[in-house]
Amino acid sequence: MPLEHILKFLLSLSLSLSLTLHLPQVVSVNIDASIFDSYYNGCCNKIFWPLFHSMPGRATFGADHWHNYVTVNKHFAARTIEALEKCLEQNKALDNNTPPIVWIHDYHLMLAANWIREKAEEKQLPCRLAFFLHIPFPPWDIFRLFPWADEILQGMLGCDMVGFHIQDYCLNFVDCCQRNLGCRVDRNNLLVEHGGRTVRIRPLPIGIPYERFVTLAKNAGKLLRSDKQKVILGVDRLDYTKGLVHRLMAFEKLLEKYPQHKEKVSLLQISVPSRTDVKEYRELKEEVDQLIGRINGRFTTANWAPIRYIYDYVAQDDLAALYRDAAVCLVTPLRDGMNLVAKEFVACQINESPGVLVISPFAGAGEMMHEALLCNPYEVHAAAEVIHRALTMPEDERVLRMSRLRRRESECDVSNWMRSFLKAMGTLDVDDVGTTIM
Ligand code: ADQ
C-alpha cells in the first residue's frame, strides 16, 4: 500500500486519548491497495463527493465500488472495537467510568457506526457514538439517486448523535430518514427515531484555530511587495466544487467592464493539487491552465499580468501573510460544506485598513458570515459587479464589516466547536468528558 494511502488512514483513525492521557495515539488500518483505489477514488471521490455537493451528473455509480466501501467501513469498525477495548482498559486503570465517545468523521465512513454499535453491545463495551459530516448533506431528490441510499442512512443512524455544519443539512438528513426509511421524525427538535432509539441531529458549524492565525498574521513577513497594486486572493483545493472556472470568468468580466482596474488590481490564485488520481481533476487543471493563459494573453501589459497562479502547497505562515495583505478574498464555491479559507482570511485581517470578504451563499460559511459581500458564482456578470464593489468599498464600511466578522470567528473557533459537540453529546461537564476516539 503506498505511503500516501497509509498516511490518509492514519489520519482518519486517530485515537485521541489526549484528554485523559495527554498522548495522542494513532492506530493504522491496513487496506489492500486494489480495494483502496475502488473505495477511495471510486466510491468516495467519484460518487459521494459529487452527489453530496448536488452535482449528480458527475457521479458514476458502481456496485464494485460500493462493495469495497462496505468492506473498508467494516475494517474500520473492527479496528475501532479493538481500540475501544484498549481504551476501556486504560480508563479502568485511571478509575474513569465515563463511557468513551467514538466520533466518526466524514463521508468515507458513513457505515461504520452500526457495526461498532453491534459489536460493542455484543461485547458489553460501553461507549457513545457520534458522526460528523464535513460536506453538505443533499436534499432528498438528489440523495435518493444513490442506489444504496437506505444503507447509508441506517449506517449514520447507528450513532447517538449526527452532526452537520448547518441547519439546512440537518433538515435534509431528517427529510431523507423520513422519506426513505419511514422513520418518525421531529423536525423542530431535530430528532429521528430508529431501531428503538432516538438519534439527535445537530448543526455544529466548525471553526478554525483563530488565535493561531492571528499570531501567524502578526509574525509573517511581507510577501506582496507593491502597495500600489491591490491583490484579490483565491485559495482553494483544485476541485470543481470550488467554482474556480466561474471565478476566473468573473474576473475577466471585471476587467472588461471596469478597465480602470487594469494595472491596479491583480488576482492571485493559489490552488493546492488535489485528487490527481481522478481524471476529472486532471481535466479541471487543464481547463484552469488554459483559461488563465487566455485571460493573461488578452490583458497583460509590459508592466502587469492580471492573474498570478500558484499550483502548489503554500506554507501556513505565507498564507497568513497573503490573507493579511489582500484587498479582497474570493470564496466563491458552487457548493461547499463550510469553507475554512473564508474564516482564515478574516482571522488574518489585522491591518487597520482591512480587506473585503466575498462569499458564495452556497458555502456553509456563507450562511453565517452575514457581513461579507454575497456573490452567486453562477451569475458571472453579477459576480464581476460584486468584485468591483469590494474593490471600491469605503474604508469605514470595510472596518465595520470586518470587525463584526472577526468577532464572530474569534468566538466560534475550533475549541468552541469541540465544546459544542461535547455539549450536544450530553456531556456538559467538559472536565469529565472521558476519552474521545476520532
Ligand atoms: P476542504 O474541501 O478541503 O474541506 P476548506 O474548508 O476550504 O476545504 O479547507 C481547505 C484548507 O486547505 C484550508 O485550511 C486552506 O488553508 C488549505 N489550503 C488551501 N489551499 C492551500 C494551498 N495552496 N496551500 C496550503 N494550504 C491550502 C472539507 C469541506 C469543507 C469544510 C472542511 C472542514 O469540503 O466545506 O469547511 O472540510 O469541515
Residues whose N, C-alpha, C, O or C-beta is under 5 A from the ligand:
A	BS01	ADQ	H134 I135 I206 V235 D236 R237 I270 S271 V272 D312 Y313 V314 D336 G337 M338 N339 L340 V341
